[in-house]
Amino acid sequence: MESLFGPPIDLTSLPAFARVETGPRRAVFCGRVSTKDQQNPSSSIPRQVALASQRLEDGEEFTGHFWDVESGMLPPESRGLGPQEMYDALRVPTPRDGGLQDLLDRAELLGVTHVLAERSDRVARAMLTSLTVEHELQKIGVEVVYANEPIGGTESGRLRTRRYSQVEAELYRTVMLEMSMGGQVQHAVNGWNHGVPPYPYIAVVDEDAPPAARGRFGEARPKKKLAPHPDERRFDASAKLCRLRREEHLKAADIIAILSAAPDRYPIDGRWTHNRVEGLIANPKLTGYQVYNRKATRTGKPGSSRWNPISQWVWSPRPVHEAVVTLEEWKAALEITAGLRAGAAAGPLMRIQSTASRKGLAFSVVEETGNYTRYRIGGQLIVLPDPVPDAVARQLIEDLENAP
């Protein structure tokens, strides 16, 4: 920007009067559409290009186009991971040289000087992500320009407009997440299923659900509930593997051997695996309740998810489909699983649990304090050191065996 207070005479003939650009200006387009289903990339991306191109100089054209069909809530490294076949099938008339991460990786190599986008949320809805992208590009001398920002004025005014826009994008993101989560929670509370039905079930349309209204993007998907699989052997197989863990304290490998030895009784598509067995044992839907929010899929790592704490799970207030095991049986199986994963140190405690189970006594953790844990065994409260010494375990097991 030229000074508002120029020299008293014409100095434009001097070599140092104006900054000489060391290289040609190379501007690229950056855009994004959230989803291919709920937005139309073939119209949205060209519209974004048209708006961003208003910030090109006379006679200038984009030297590259970088755009994604991804949620603006994802970081750059998680964008653009869809196969090229998906992008080809969208039939977007705008060429695609890559996504946001490709732009960051190749900007310096391509000699990019300006990145033009319709507005900041086309880069990201999370303010930290958009700021990080701007910072990384700025370090290599690339200027980011948003078409909805004013031209001219002060730098502070331009920056204020940009930051307000980024704050609004993040607020919109947060509101959308809250609304989406609220809808998913109500979906589960009403007993409707999320995701792929567990092994012993199928998903069937709930005829009693309110009719799905036709919205902006067409007919909404029907609400579905879980129902027993037509092959009744699947229910028996699920009950069997849960019982083997709960009562026999068997590891996954042993359970797999038992189930695989009788394929006619315990059918499976493909073969029984460690993940299938452990997943079924841990699945609370086998209790007849509908459960949501067990996993957080947005971890920032492609193809990965993490388990949420059980305290964050959303349960239907009552059973909504036929149960394979009771809640108490499911809980007992998970306690045994925790003991098996703890390894040899949990051996004495597992023997105590096994004895209590044979005697028909409920076993649960009441409180953990330092090196001691309080357990409820039947109607008794018992405090045991952690880990439990073998001598203490033997004495307690003997007392339980001799109890009337």
ZAMARGU-4260 file (C-alpha; in steps of 0.2 Angstrom, whole numbers, plus 5000, padded with zeros to 4 digits):
<rodrens>
0) 5000/5000/5000 | 5007/5017/4995 | 5010/5030/5008 | 4997/5043/5011 | 5010/5056/5013
5) 5020/5056/4997 | 5036/5066/4992 | 5035/5085/4988 | 5041/5082/4970 | 5038/5068/4957
10) 5051/5054/4961 | 5043/5040/4951 | 5058/5039/4939 | 5069/5033/4953 | 5073/5014/4953
15) 5068/5012/4971 | 5051/5021/4970 | 5041/5005/4968 | 5044/4987/4974 | 5049/4976/4959
20) 5040/4959/4960 | 5053/4945/4959 | 5041/4933/4951 | 5024/4932/4942 | 5008/4932/4952
25) 5001/4915/4953 | 4984/4913/4960 | 4975/4897/4964 | 4957/4893/4969 | 4952/4885/4986
30) 4935/4878/4989 | 4925/4866/4999 | 4908/4858/4999 | 4902/4848/5015 | 4894/4833/5007
35) 4890/4826/4990 | 4873/4821/4995 | 4866/4836/5004 | 4874/4849/4993 | 4877/4849/4974
40) 4896/4851/4971 | 4893/4852/4952 | 4884/4869/4955 | 4892/4875/4972 | 4910/4873/4967
45) 4908/4883/4950 | 4899/4897/4960 | 4913/4898/4972 | 4925/4900/4958 | 4915/4914/4950
50) 4914/4923/4967 | 4933/4921/4971 | 4938/4926/4953 | 4932/4943/4956 | 4948/4946/4966
55) 4959/4941/4952 | 4968/4955/4943 | 4963/4961/4925 | 4967/4947/4913 | 4972/4935/4926
60) 4966/4917/4928 | 4968/4904/4941 | 4983/4893/4939 | 4976/4879/4949 | 4960/4873/4958
65) 4960/4864/4975 | 4944/4859/4982 | 4936/4845/4993 | 4920/4837/4996 | 4922/4836/5015
70) 4916/4842/5031 | 4924/4859/5036 | 4926/4852/5054 | 4940/4841/5048 | 4959/4846/5048
75) 4968/4847/5032 | 4976/4830/5033 | 4959/4822/5034 | 4952/4830/5019 | 4952/4824/5001
80) 4954/4806/5006 | 4940/4800/4995 | 4945/4790/4979 | 4947/4800/4963 | 4933/4789/4956
85) 4921/4798/4968 | 4926/4815/4962 | 4925/4810/4944 | 4907/4804/4947 | 4902/4821/4953
90) 4904/4828/4936 | 4910/4845/4943 | 4915/4856/4928 | 4929/4864/4938 | 4945/4855/4936
95) 4953/4848/4953 | 4972/4848/4956 | 4969/4841/4973 | 4962/4846/4990 | 4967/4858/5004
100) 4981/4847/5010 | 4988/4845/4993 | 4988/4864/4992 | 4998/4866/5008 | 5010/4853/5002
105) 5013/4860/4985 | 5010/4878/4986 | 5029/4883/4987 | 5034/4870/4974 | 5021/4878/4962
110) 5026/4896/4966 | 5009/4900/4972 | 5007/4918/4977 | 4989/4920/4981 | 4975/4908/4987
115) 4958/4915/4983 | 4942/4908/4991 | 4924/4913/4993 | 4925/4915/5012 | 4935/4908/5027
120) 4923/4894/5031 | 4927/4886/5014 | 4944/4883/5021 | 4938/4877/5038 | 4924/4880/5050
125) 4936/4878/5065 | 4944/4894/5068 | 4961/4886/5073 | 4962/4876/5057 | 4959/4891/5046
130) 4971/4901/5056 | 4984/4887/5054 | 4982/4886/5036 | 4984/4905/5034 | 4999/4904/5045
135) 5007/4890/5035 | 5004/4899/5019 | 5010/4915/5025 | 5027/4908/5030 | 5031/4904/5012
140) 5025/4921/5006 | 5007/4916/5000 | 4993/4928/5003 | 4975/4921/5007 | 4961/4932/5000
145) 4943/4930/5004 | 4931/4937/4991 | 4918/4943/5004 | 4931/4954/5013 | 4931/4973/5009
150) 4943/4980/4997 | 4954/4995/5003 | 4953/5003/5020 | 4964/4999/5035 | 4973/4983/5038
155) 4965/4982/5055 | 4948/4984/5047 | 4951/4970/5035 | 4958/4959/5049 | 4943/4963/5060
160) 4931/4957/5046 | 4941/4941/5044 | 4942/4936/5062 | 4923/4940/5064 | 4919/4929/5049
165) 4930/4915/5057 | 4922/4917/5074 | 4904/4916/5065 | 4910/4900/5056 | 4915/4891/5072
170) 4900/4897/5081 | 4889/4890/5066 | 4900/4874/5067 | 4896/4872/5086 | 4878/4876/5084
175) 4876/4863/5070 | 4885/4850/5081 | 4874/4853/5096 | 4858/4852/5085 | 4865/4836/5076
180) 4869/4828/5093 | 4852/4833/5100 | 4844/4824/5086 | 4854/4809/5087 | 4851/4807/5105
185) 4832/4809/5103 | 4834/4796/5089 | 4842/4783/5101 | 4830/4788/5116 | 4815/4784/5104
190) 4823/4766/5101 | 4829/4769/5083 | 4845/4761/5078 | 4861/4769/5072 | 4873/4760/5061
195) 4875/4742/5056 | 4864/4730/5066 | 4874/4719/5078 | 4876/4700/5073 | 4860/4693/5080
200) 4849/4707/5074 | 4842/4715/5058 | 4835/4733/5056 | 4817/4734/5051 | 4807/4750/5047
205) 4797/4756/5062 | 4779/4757/5056 | 4774/4766/5071 | 4787/4780/5069 | 4780/4797/5063
210) 4780/4798/5044 | 4797/4805/5037 | 4794/4822/5030 | 4801/4827/5013 | 4814/4840/5015
215) 4826/4850/5005 | 4836/4835/5000 | 4822/4823/4996 | 4814/4810/5007 | 4821/4807/5024
220) 4827/4790/5028 | 4814/4779/5038 | 4817/4776/5056 | 4822/4758/5060 | 4822/4747/5075
225) 4832/4731/5079 | 4823/4714/5077 | 4830/4696/5079 | 4839/4690/5064 | 4828/4677/5054
230) 4842/4664/5058 | 4838/4660/5076 | 4855/4652/5078 | 4863/4669/5078 | 4854/4673/5094
235) 4860/4656/5102 | 4877/4660/5096 | 4877/4677/5104 | 4871/4670/5120 | 4884/4656/5120
240) 4899/4667/5118 | 4893/4680/5131 | 4890/4665/5143 | 4907/4658/5139 | 4915/4675/5144
245) 4904/4678/5159 | 4904/4661/5167 | 4919/4652/5160 | 4931/4667/5159 | 4937/4662/5142
250) 4947/4673/5131 | 4942/4677/5113 | 4954/4664/5106 | 4946/4650/5116 | 4928/4656/5112
255) 4933/4657/5093 | 4938/4639/5094 | 4922/4633/5102 | 4911/4643/5090 | 4921/4638/5074
260) 4920/4619/5079 | 4901/4619/5077 | 4898/4630/5061 | 4880/4623/5059 | 4876/4629/5077
265) 4885/4645/5077 | 4885/4652/5059 | 4895/4667/5053 | 4898/4676/5037 | 4916/4673/5034
270) 4924/4667/5050 | 4924/4671/5069 | 4937/4684/5074 | 4944/4692/5089 | 4936/4709/5085
275) 4919/4700/5082 | 4919/4691/5098 | 4925/4705/5109 | 4913/4717/5100 | 4898/4707/5103
280) 4902/4704/5121 | 4904/4723/5124 | 4889/4728/5113 | 4876/4735/5125 | 4862/4733/5112
285) 4862/4714/5116 | 4853/4719/5132 | 4838/4725/5122 | 4842/4744/5125 | 4846/4756/5111
290) 4863/4764/5114 | 4871/4779/5105 | 4888/4788/5106 | 4899/4774/5111 | 4912/4779/5098
295) 4919/4796/5093 | 4922/4795/5075 | 4930/4812/5072 | 4947/4810/5079 | 4957/4819/5066
300) 4965/4802/5060 | 4958/4794/5044 | 4948/4779/5047 | 4950/4779/5066 | 4939/4781/5080
305) 4940/4780/5099 | 4928/4773/5113 | 4919/4786/5123 | 4918/4783/5142 | 4902/4773/5146
310) 4896/4789/5156 | 4894/4798/5139 | 4883/4784/5131 | 4865/4788/5128 | 4853/4774/5133
315) 4835/4772/5128 | 4824/4773/5144 | 4818/4756/5142 | 4821/4740/5132 | 4816/4742/5114
320) 4820/4726/5106 | 4822/4708/5111 | 4837/4705/5122 | 4851/4692/5121 | 4857/4695/5139
325) 4851/4704/5154 | 4859/4721/5159 | 4867/4712/5174 | 4874/4698/5163 | 4881/4711/5151
330) 4889/4720/5165 | 4897/4704/5173 | 4904/4700/5156 | 4913/4717/5154 | 4920/4715/5172
335) 4927/4698/5167 | 4934/4706/5151 | 4942/4720/5161 | 4951/4706/5172 | 4957/4696/5157
340) 4965/4712/5149 | 4973/4716/5166 | 4983/4700/5164 | 4991/4690/5178 | 4990/4703/5191
345) 4971/4701/5191 | 4972/4682/5193 | 4967/4681/5211 | 4953/4693/5209 | 4946/4683/5194
350) 4946/4668/5205 | 4936/4677/5218 | 4924/4683/5204 | 4922/4665/5197 | 4918/4658/5215
355) 4905/4672/5218 | 4897/4668/5201 | 4896/4650/5205 | 4888/4654/5222 | 4875/4665/5213
360) 4882/4681/5221 | 4883/4698/5212 | 4901/4705/5211 | 4904/4724/5208 | 4916/4737/5212
365) 4909/4750/5224 | 4924/4762/5226 | 4943/4763/5222 | 4954/4773/5235 | 4972/4773/5233
370) 4979/4755/5235 | 4963/4748/5241 | 4946/4744/5232 | 4929/4741/5240 | 4919/4727/5232
375) 4901/4721/5235 | 4900/4702/5235 | 4882/4697/5237 | 4876/4707/5252 | 4893/4710/5259
380) 4905/4725/5257 | 4923/4719/5257 | 4939/4730/5256 | 4954/4722/5246 | 4971/4728/5243
385) 4976/4731/5225 | 4983/4719/5218 | 4975/4706/5229 | 4988/4694/5237 | 4985/4676/5234
390) 4984/4672/5252 | 4970/4684/5254 | 4961/4678/5239 | 4962/4660/5245 | 4955/4664/5262
395) 4941/4674/5254 | 4937/4660/5242 | 4936/4648/5256 | 4924/4659/5265 | 4913/4660/5250
400) 4913/4642/5247 | 4909/4638/5265 | 4895/4651/5266 | 4877/4644/5267
</rodrens>
